[in-house]
Amino acid sequence: MASLANDPGGRRRIQFIDADCLRKTIRLGKMSKRQAEAVKLRIEDLVAAKLASGTPSDETSRWLASIDDNLHCKLVTSGLAEPREERATATLGAFLDSYIEGRANLKPNTLRNYKQTRSRLIGYFGESQSLSTMTAGDAEDWQQDLLKTLSPATVSRDVRRARQFLQAALRKELIRMNPFAELAAPAQVNESREYFVTRDEAQQVLDACPDAEWRLIFALSRYGGLRTPSEHLALKWGHVDWNRHRLTVPSPKTEHHRKGASRVIPIFPELRPYLEECWTAAEAGQEYVLTRYRKNNANLRTQLNRIIARAGLKPWPKLFHNLRATRQTELVADYPLHVVCEWIGNSATIANQHYLTVTEADFEEAIRTVGKHPKPKAAQNAAQTVHERRSIALQGDRQATPESRILQGSATESDMVHKRTVPRRGVEPLSSP
């Protein structure tokens, strides 16, 4: 066992008996009692491993690799650790290239995003920046530099990727601390880029589409809530169940998650005509639903911008995401949130942060029903704020207990509290007879 002793000025020291029955001391310098207690536990584990001619726990080994050279040298002097080997200096550019190339399972869009973050790191720090000399202050300076030209949402994604990159370097023991570990990413939600695409606007765009496949691409985004282009291009005619009015949507983006390879959505009435139009025009034996825009150089975003302009509208900020978010906001007004998330393929948390929004129709319905009592249920849902509506949907997911079902089943209209009468009594408490 080791003991913790206090020295003047807030300094701490730890004493222990080694394998040769000699008392040894490790001076920690100024340190809080809690920190010193944590170090004492690690030293006790190292002493026990030394006495048993074994190895310390994995947690202690990781701690030993992460501590600074000063404390590590004191442990070496006390016989509790081996000297550290001189490590080759890893540079930022070489490490990032190695990390990205080693990720064989990256999707094309993810690979593009990784390379963008790499470019921004190298643009600020340089290819030859030593990983071991990067500090938390350097990471913060890099973030502030990005905020001069990029949106907070974009910088937030870069910070999270940089944190991921350097965490991999920490696991490889190329560095002893991740300089991005405690860097707070800016808010990722940019409310100025939210936009609800009304049905009238959607119809104008559909009318301006050049062919049946483009009408289906747009309808799948606006009325099916699909991710563009990955989920559109993965659709096959074998995924369409005409009899049950259901569509199986393969999801390359989430296939590595549990149950994320695909999801099943209804063939909504608004979507069905455009799906049938392409089915009628499909050639015999055609496998994929969409055939014309499958090449890598097919820029759907640029083409949609042209179609929207042809429809006489101004393009909304996030062309395809806004369509998907519009559909989820629309569906949540009529279905429980957990059901809609299952169809859209995201979580309630993501829906609340990045998809659901208050619409103009919410305000109009609320104003129309002001002063009316009792409010129709539909008007109540329309007048509620998005947060209230989400809360109700989440609460609706909870299953009732058997006791509550019994109480609900036995209650009748005549049992309602406000219809019962209370006997006339004074304000004094009832006395015993």
C-alpha positions, 0 to 999 in steps of 0.5 A: 500500500502507498500513503499520501503525505502533504507538504507545505504550499499544497505540495504532495508526496507518495510513499511506498515500500518496493519489492526490496522492502525499501521505502521510496518517495515520489514527490508530486509537487503542487496538486489537488488532493483528488488528483494526488489520490488518483495518482496514488491508486495508479502507483499502488497498482504498479507496486502490486504488479512489480511484487507479483512479477506481472503487468499492471491493469490496462487502465493503469497502462493507458495512464502510464502512457498518457502522463507527462515526462516529468512524472514518468521519469520519477516512476522510472527512478523509483523502479515502477516504469521502464524508460520511454523509447525515443519516438519518431516525430510524426507530422500532421500531413503524413499522419492524416494521409495514412489515417484517411487511406487506411479507412477502406470502408469510407463512403464517397461523401465521407471521404470528401468531407475528411479530405476537406477537413485535412485541407483546412488543418494543413492550410493552417498548421502546414504539412510538417507540423509535429503532432507532439507539439500541437497544443489545445491552444493551437486547436482553439486558434485554428477554430477561431481562424475558420470562423472568420470565413466559414459558418459555425455549422461547417466549423463544428463538423471540422472540429469533430473530425479533427478530434476524431483524427487526433484521437486515432493518433493518441491510440497509436501513442503518437501523442500523449494528449489530444489537443482537440479533446476539450475544444467545444464545437460551435452550434451546428444548427444554422436556423437561417438555412431552414426552409419549409417547401410548401406543396404549392412550391413543390408542384411548381417544381414538379411541373418544371421537371424535364422528365419522369425520372426528375419528377420522381427524384423530386417526389422521393425527396419531398414526399418520401423523405429520402436522402439524395442521391444515395437512397434514390440511386439504390432503389430497385423495382424489387423494393416496391411492394405495390400490393401492400403500398410499401417501399423498402429504402436501402440506406448506404449512409446508415448501413453500418448501424444496427438495423440501418441497412434499410427501412420501409416507408409507405408509398404515400398518395402524393408519391405514388403517381410519380412512381407509377409513371416511371414504372410504366416507362421502365424497360423489361428487366430494368433493375434500378428505378432510376437509370439516367443519373447514375454516373458520378458526374451527374450533378443533381444539385446544379440541375435542381437549381436550374429546374427551380429557376425555371419554375420561377422560384428562388432556390432554398438554402439546402436544396435536398435537405430542406425537402427531407426536413419539410416532409418530416415536419409535415408528417409529425403533425399527423403521426407520432414522432417515433413512427415518423423517425422510423420512416425518415431514418433518423432519431428523435434527437436529430429530428429536433435539432436539424429537421423539425421547424415551425411553419406558416400554417402553424401560425395561421391555424393558431390565429384562426382558432384563438378564443374558440373553446374547446379547441379541436384536436387538430387546431391544438396540434397546429397551434403548439410550438414545435417543442411542445409537439415533440414532447407530446409525441415522445410521451405518446411512445410510453406504454401505459401500465396495467394499473393505468389501463384498468383505471382508464377502462373502468372510468366513465363520463359520469366519473369525471372529477368536475361532475362530482359534488363536494359536501358543504363543510366549514373551514374547520377540520372534521372532529371525531364523533 
